[in-house]
């Protein structure tokens, strides 16, 4: 794939893998099961899925893509899980994922080295857009892996990769 920045050539195949894995890892999980924490303080599937979707929307926003997730109010500003909150259905998260993924991919294909080197400031830290992007790709894999583990803990079949 032709990209404006050669740095993106290693990132986009991972982005594409995660784009396909997300709906597969959620396949068949009921909304009731998506809120189960099995007597642990772990983030449940509903929160993991929603935070992953929000992460793509946030990154897209940094790349000047104007779009907002359906659950923005629950996840904006890096909000953690809320014990008493009923999170949206997994179908809503899947639809948002389908909406933002092609928009973000286009932005990633067209991002420049100058943009990637831009320093972002967050409360208590600074990092380049490149550093944030590479962290986000890592986090996507991590969260999809957590949901894959939840599948097994909730007695679902393993995630199908094909």
GUVO-137552 format. One record per residue: x, y, z of N, C-alpha, C, O, CB in turn. Coordinates in pm, whole numbers, padded with zeros to 5 digits, always signed. Glycine has a CB too. Layout:
# residues N
XYZXYZXYZXYZXYZ;...
This chain:
# residues 162
+00084-00118+00000+00000+00000+00000+00089+00124+00000+00188+00131+00072-00096+00000+00122;+00053+00220-00080+00127+00344-00089+00082+00438+00023-00037+00465+00038+00106+00410-00228;+00178+00487+00102+00148+00580+00211+00234+00705+00195+00341+00701+00135+00173+00513+00349;+00186+00815+00249+00263+00939+00244+00390+00924+00329+00498+00962+00285+00179+01059+00294;+00376+00870+00449+00491+00846+00536+00528+00697+00529+00442+00611+00547+00461+00889+00683;+00654+00670+00505+00698+00529+00501+00682+00462+00637+00673+00339+00645+00844+00520+00454;+00679+00539+00745+00660+00481+00878+00527+00407+00890+00514+00314+00970+00668+00590+00985;+00430+00447+00813+00297+00387+00823+00289+00250+00757+00192+00177+00779+00194+00478+00762;+00388+00214+00676+00383+00086+00606+00385-00034+00700+00331-00139+00667+00499+00076+00509;+00445-00021+00815+00445-00129+00913+00324-00127+01004+00287-00230+01062+00569-00123+00996;+00262-00012+01017+00147+00004+01107+00017-00039+01040-00067-00103+01104+00135+00148+01153;-00001-00006+00914-00129-00032+00847-00166-00180+00838-00285-00212+00851-00125+00024+00709;-00072-00273+00817-00114-00414+00821-00170-00455+00958-00263-00535+00965+00005-00504+00786;-00113-00402+01066-00168-00430+01199-00305-00367+01215-00397-00429+01269-00072-00378+01309;-00319-00244+01168-00448-00175+01173-00554-00260+01101-00665-00279+01152-00438-00034+01108;-00519-00310+00982-00614-00392+00905-00648-00522+00978-00764-00565+00977-00556-00424+00768;-00548-00586+01040-00576-00708+01118-00675-00679+01230-00773-00752+01248-00446-00766+01176;-00648-00574+01304-00735-00539+01417-00875-00502+01369-00974-00533+01434-00674-00423+01498;-00882-00435+01254-01013-00397+01199-01098-00522+01176-01218-00521+01204-00996-00319+01066;-01038-00628+01127-01111-00752+01104-01132-00835+01229-01234-00903+01243-01040-00835+01004;-01036-00830+01322-01047-00911+01444-01156-00861+01539-01220-00941+01607-00914-00912+01516;-01176-00730+01543-01273-00673+01639-01412-00736+01627-01463-00785+01727-01283-00524+01619;-01475-00737+01510-01608-00800+01504-01602-00950+01530-01698-01008+01582-01672-00773+01368;-01492-01014+01494-01480-01158+01516-01469-01191+01664-01526-01291+01710-01358-01212+01442;-01397-01110+01739-01382-01141+01881-01512-01116+01958-01534-01175+02064-01268-01056+01941;-01597-01029+01905-01726-01001+01969-01837-01095+01923-01944-01099+01983-01767-00857+01942;-01813-01170+01817-01915-01253+01756-01983-01346+01856-01918-01427+01922-01854-01335+01644;-02114-01333+01864-02194-01424+01946-02204-01389+02093-02285-01448+02164-02140-01558+01935;-02124-01295+02142-02132-01258+02284-02259-01179+02307-02285-01081+02238-02006-01175+02328;-02339-01221+02404-02464-01151+02434-02432-01023+02510-02328-01011+02575-02560-01241+02516;-02524-00927+02501-02505-00802+02575-02506-00827+02726-02439-00756+02801-02615-00700+02537;-02582-00925+02770-02581-00960+02912-02442-01010+02954-02388-00966+03055-02689-01068+02943;-02385-01101+02876-02252-01152+02908-02145-01045+02895-02043-01049+02965-02218-01270+02818;-02167-00949+02807-02068-00843+02785-02048-00756+02908-01950-00683+02918-02109-00756+02667;-02143-00762+03004-02132-00683+03126-02086-00765+03247-02073-00710+03356-02266-00620+03157;-02060-00891+03229-02017-00977+03340-01870-00953+03372-01785-00939+03283-02040-01126+03307;-01843-00948+03502-01705-00930+03549-01657-01051+03629-01543-01055+03674-01694-00803+03634;-01745-01148+03647-01712-01275+03714-01642-01252+03849-01538-01311+03879-01622-01361+03624;-01702-01166+03929-01652-01136+04064-01507-01089+04064-01432-01117+04157-01664-01259+04152;-01468-01017+03960-01333-00959+03953-01348-00808+03931-01456-00762+03896-01247-01026+03839;-01242-00733+03950-01246-00590+03916-01207-00564+03770-01191-00449+03730-01152-00512+04008;-01192-00670+03691-01148-00657+03553-01250-00580+03468-01371-00585+03495-01122-00795+03491;-01201-00511+03368-01289-00444+03272-01364-00551+03193-01305-00645+03142-01208-00349+03177;-01496-00534+03182-01576-00632+03109-01572-00605+02959-01521-00503+02914-01722-00631+03159;-01626-00699+02883-01623-00693+02737-01687-00564+02686-01635-00502+02593-01694-00815+02677;-01798-00524+02744-01865-00402+02699-01776-00280+02711-01770-00198+02619-01991-00381+02778;-01707-00268+02823-01617-00154+02840-01496-00165+02747-01456-00066+02685-01570-00143+02986;-01438-00283+02737-01322-00301+02649-01357-00265+02505-01281-00195+02438-01270-00446+02657;-01471-00314+02458-01512-00286+02321-01536-00136+02300-01490-00079+02201-01639-00366+02286;-01607-00075+02393-01636+00067+02380-01512+00154+02387-01501+00252+02314-01732+00109+02487;-01419+00118+02474-01297+00199+02485-01211+00186+02359-01144+00281+02319-01216+00158+02608;-01214+00069+02298-01139+00049+02174-01198+00132+02061-01125+00196+01985-01138-00100+02135;-01329+00133+02051-01397+00213+01950-01365+00362+01974-01331+00435+01881-01550+00188+01952;-01377+00404+02098-01350+00544+02132-01208+00583+02096-01184+00693+02047-01376+00569+02280;-01114+00492+02120-00974+00519+02089-00956+00549+01940-00882+00641+01904-00886+00399+02130;-01023+00474+01854-01013+00502+01710-01074+00637+01676-01020+00711+01593-01082+00391+01628;-01187+00670+01738-01247+00800+01713-01156+00913+01761-01143+01015+01692-01383+00810+01781;-01095+00897+01877-01005+01000+01930-00885+01021+01839-00847+01135+01811-00958+00963+02072;-00824+00912+01794-00709+00922+01704-00751+00988+01573-00680+01072+01520-00649+00782+01678;-00866+00949+01522-00916+01011+01399-00934+01161+01418-00902+01240+01329-01049+00947+01356;-00984+01201+01534-01001+01343+01562-00869+01419+01560-00863+01533+01513-01068+01362+01695;-00764+01356+01611-00631+01419+01608-00582+01436+01464-00498+01523+01437-00531+01336+01689;-00634+01354+01373-00597+01362+01232-00702+01439+01151-00708+01427+01029-00580+01222+01174;-00783+01518+01221-00880+01610+01160-00999+01541+01094-01063+01598+01006-00811+01694+01058;-01028+01418+01137-01149+01349+01092-01260+01389+01189-01247+01369+01310-01129+01192+01087;-01367+01445+01137-01477+01488+01223-01580+01377+01234-01660+01354+01142-01542+01618+01168;-01578+01309+01347-01673+01201+01373-01676+01179+01524-01576+01200+01593-01634+01068+01296;-01790+01136+01574-01808+01113+01717-01870+00976+01737-01963+00938+01666-01895+01224+01781;-01820+00903+01834-01875+00771+01863-02012+00783+01931-02043+00885+01991-01779+00691+01952;-02091+00679+01919-02224+00677+01982-02217+00685+02133-02309+00736+02197-02299+00552+01941;-02108+00636+02191-02093+00633+02337-01986+00733+02384-01922+00712+02487-02056+00492+02383;-01969+00839+02309-01866+00938+02341-01872+00984+02486-01769+00993+02552-01879+01057+02249;-01991+01013+02537-02003+01065+02674-01954+00966+02778-01907+01007+02885-02147+01101+02704;-01963+00837+02750-01917+00735+02845-01764+00717+02844-01706+00675+02944-01983+00601+02814;-01701+00750+02732-01559+00718+02715-01467+00837+02695-01346+00823+02712-01545+00628+02600;-01521+00954+02660-01433+01068+02633-01348+01099+02756-01387+01070+02869-01516+01192+02593;-01234+01158+02731-01140+01195+02837-01088+01074+02914-01053+01084+03032-01208+01292+02934;-01081+00960+02847-01020+00838+02902-01088+00791+03031-01021+00752+03127-00872+00862+02929;-01221+00795+03032-01295+00751+03151-01283+00601+03170-01289+00524+03074-01443+00791+03140;-01265+00561+03293-01260+00419+03326-01400+00359+03337-01500+00428+03316-01185+00398+03457;-01403+00233+03368-01529+00160+03379-01611+00214+03496-01557+00252+03600-01504+00010+03397;-01741+00217+03477-01834+00262+03581-01919+00141+03620-01992+00087+03538-01925+00382+03531;-01907+00100+03745-01971-00022+03791-02120-00029+03764-02171-00134+03724-01947-00039+03935;-02192+00079+03786-02338+00074+03775-02389+00111+03636-02510+00116+03615-02399+00166+03877;-02299+00137+03542-02337+00183+03409-02374+00066+03317-02301-00033+03309-02224+00265+03348;-02486+00079+03248-02522-00015+03143-02461+00040+03015-02500+00147+02968-02680-00034+03130;-02367-00031+02958-02299+00013+02837-02382-00023+02714-02463-00116+02720-02158-00049+02827;-02362+00048+02604-02439+00017+02482-02417-00127+02436-02325-00195+02479-02400+00115+02370;-02504-00169+02347-02494-00305+02294-02367-00319+02211-02314-00221+02158-02618-00341+02209;-02319-00441+02200-02201-00468+02118-02230-00436+01972-02138-00401+01897-02158-00615+02132;-02354-00447+01929-02390-00412+01791-02365-00264+01763-02321-00228+01654-02537-00447+01764;-02392-00180+01860-02365-00036+01843-02215-00013+01829-02172+00065+01745-02421+00046+01963;-02137-00082+01911-01992-00067+01902-01941-00118+01767-01852-00057+01707-01922-00142+02017;-01996-00229+01719-01954-00281+01588-01988-00181+01476-01907-00161+01385-02023-00417+01560;-02106-00119+01482-02144-00021+01380-02051+00100+01384-02011+00151+01280-02289+00023+01400;-02019+00147+01504-01926+00260+01516-01788+00222+01461-01722+00303+01396-01914+00304+01664;-01744+00099+01488-01615+00049+01438-01614+00050+01285-01517+00093+01222-01587-00095+01491;-01724+00002+01226-01737+00002+01080-01738+00144+01024-01690+00167+00913-01865-00072+01038;-01792+00237+01099-01799+00376+01055-01661+00443+01060-01620+00507+00963-01898+00455+01143;-01590+00427+01170-01465+00502+01188-01346+00438+01120-01255+00508+01077-01436+00518+01334;-01343+00307+01108-01223+00239+01057-01181+00285+00918-01063+00314+00898-01246+00091+01055;-01271+00292+00819-01224+00338+00687-01183+00486+00687-01091+00525+00615-01334+00316+00583;-01250+00567+00767-01213+00709+00776-01074+00725+00837-00992+00803+00789-01316+00787+00860;-01048+00649+00943-00918+00655+01009-00810+00598+00918-00699+00652+00912-00920+00580+01143;-00840+00490+00848-00740+00432+00759-00697+00532+00653-00578+00546+00625-00793+00305+00694;-00791+00600+00593-00757+00703+00494-00668+00809+00555-00571+00853+00492-00884+00767+00436;-00700+00851+00677-00617+00952+00744-00477+00898+00771-00379+00971+00758-00682+00996+00876;-00466+00771+00809-00335+00711+00836-00253+00694+00709-00131+00712+00711-00353+00575+00905;-00317+00662+00599-00247+00651+00471-00188+00786+00432-00080+00794+00373-00342+00599+00360;-00260+00892+00464-00222+01026+00420-00146+01108+00523-00107+01222+00494-00343+01100+00380;-00123+01054+00642-00053+01130+00745+00092+01155+00701+00156+01068+00642-00057+01056+00881;+00142+01274+00731+00278+01312+00692+00375+01291+00806+00335+01279+00922+00282+01459+00646;+00503+01286+00774+00605+01277+00879+00598+01397+00972+00618+01384+01093+00745+01266+00817;+00569+01513+00917+00558+01633+01000+00445+01616+01102+00462+01650+01219+00532+01759+00911;+00331+01564+01059+00221+01539+01152+00261+01434+01256+00231+01450+01374+00095+01493+01076;+00327+01329+01213+00367+01222+01306+00465+01273+01411+00467+01223+01523+00429+01105+01229;+00547+01371+01376+00645+01426+01469+00587+01533+01561+00653+01575+01655+00761+01484+01392;+00465+01577+01534+00400+01680+01616+00388+01632+01760+00345+01519+01785+00260+01717+01558;+00425+01716+01854+00418+01681+01996+00279+01716+02050+00232+01829+02038+00528+01756+02078;+00215+01616+02109+00085+01631+02173+00107+01648+02323+00196+01586+02381-00007+01507+02143;+00027+01730+02384+00036+01749+02528-00093+01704+02595-00202+01746+02559+00066+01897+02562;-00075+01618+02693-00186+01568+02774-00152+01600+02919-00035+01625+02951-00209+01413+02752;-00250+01600+03006-00217+01627+03147-00108+01531+03198-00128+01409+03202-00343+01616+03235;+00004+01587+03236+00112+01508+03293+00206+01441+03194+00298+01371+03236+00055+01405+03378;+00185+01460+03062+00275+01396+02967+00273+01465+02831+00179+01535+02795+00239+01248+02952;+00381+01441+02758+00393+01486+02619+00441+01366+02538+00519+01283+02586+00492+01609+02606;+00393+01358+02415+00441+01254+02324+00410+01297+02181+00324+01380+02156+00375+01116+02356;+00483+01238+02089+00455+01267+01948+00331+01190+01904+00293+01090+01966+00578+01231+01859;+00271+01237+01797+00159+01164+01739+00203+01023+01701+00126+00928+01716+00102+01239+01616;+00326+01008+01653+00379+00876+01618+00380+00784+01740+00339+00669+01731+00521+00889+01560;+00427+00835+01853+00430+00754+01975+00288+00714+02018+00265+00600+02059+00499+00831+02089;+00195+00807+02009+00057+00776+02044-00001+00672+01949-00069+00578+01992-00029+00903+02043;+00025+00688+01822-00025+00594+01722+00029+00453+01746-00046+00356+01741+00012+00641+01582;+00158+00442+01771+00215+00308+01794+00162+00249+01924+00139+00128+01931+00369+00315+01797;+00142+00331+02026+00080+00281+02150-00062+00233+02122-00102+00127+02171+00080+00391+02259;-00138+00309+02044-00276+00270+02014-00284+00137+01942-00372+00055+01970-00344+00377+01931;-00192+00114+01848-00191-00014+01777-00162-00128+01874-00226-00234+01868-00086-00012+01663;-00066-00107+01964-00037-00206+02067-00160-00230+02154-00196-00344+02182+00083-00161+02155;-00226-00121+02197-00341-00134+02286-00457-00205+02218-00530-00281+02283-00386+00003+02334;-00475-00183+02088-00581-00255+02017-00559-00406+02027-00651-00481+02056-00587-00212+01869;-00436-00449+02003-00405-00592+02013-00429-00642+02155-00483-00751+02175-00258-00620+01970;-00388-00562+02252-00404-00599+02391-00552-00616+02428-00589-00716+02488-00339-00495+02482;-00635-00519+02391-00778-00525+02425-00849-00638+02351-00934-00705+02409-00845-00391+02393;-00815-00659+02225-00875-00770+02152-00836-00901+02219-00918-00993+02228-00831-00769+02002;-00713-00912+02265-00669-01030+02338-00744-01049+02468-00778-01162+02505-00522-01022+02365;-00770-00940+02539-00848-00950+02663-00989-00999+02634-01042-01084+02707-00854-00814+02735;-01050-00947+02529-01185-00992+02494-01182-01140+02453-01273-01215+02486-01244-00906+02379;-01076-01181+02382-01063-01322+02345-01055-01410+02471-01113-01518+02474-00937-01344+02257;-00985-01364+02572-00980-01438+02699-01118-01441+02764-01162-01545+02813-00877-01376+02796;-01188-01326+02766-01323-01323+02821-01414-01423+02749-01500-01485+02812-01381-01180+02812;-01397-01438+02620-01478-01536+02545-01468-01673+02614-01569-01740+02637-01431-01546+02395;-01347-01713+02645-01325-01845+02704-01376-01851+02848-01436-01950+02890-01175-01881+02700;-01353-01743+02924-01401-01739+03063-01553-01744+03070-01610-01799+03164-01350-01614+03133;-01619-01687+02969-01764-01686+02963-01820-01809+02890-01940-01818+02865-01813-01559+02894;-01732-01902+02856-01766-02030+02796-01815-02020+02650-01901-02097+02606-01872-02097+02879;-01758-01924+02578-01784-01913+02434-01673-01988+02361-01566-02015+02415-01791-01763+02388;-01701-02021+02235-01599-02079+02149-01485-01979+02132-01505-01858+02145-01659-02119+02011;-01365-02030+02103-01254-01936+02076-01285-01848+01956-01366-01883+01870-01123-02013+02051;-01219-01734+01952-01233-01642+01839-01191-01713+01711-01091-01785+01709-01149-01514+01861;-01266-01693+01606-01231-01747+01474-01153-01640+01399-01200-01528+01384-01359-01792+01394;-01034-01676+01352-00950-01580+01282-00984-01570+01134-00950-01470+01071-00806-01618+01297;-01048-01668+01079-01083-01666+00936-01232-01661+00920-01282-01658+00808-01027-01789+00863;
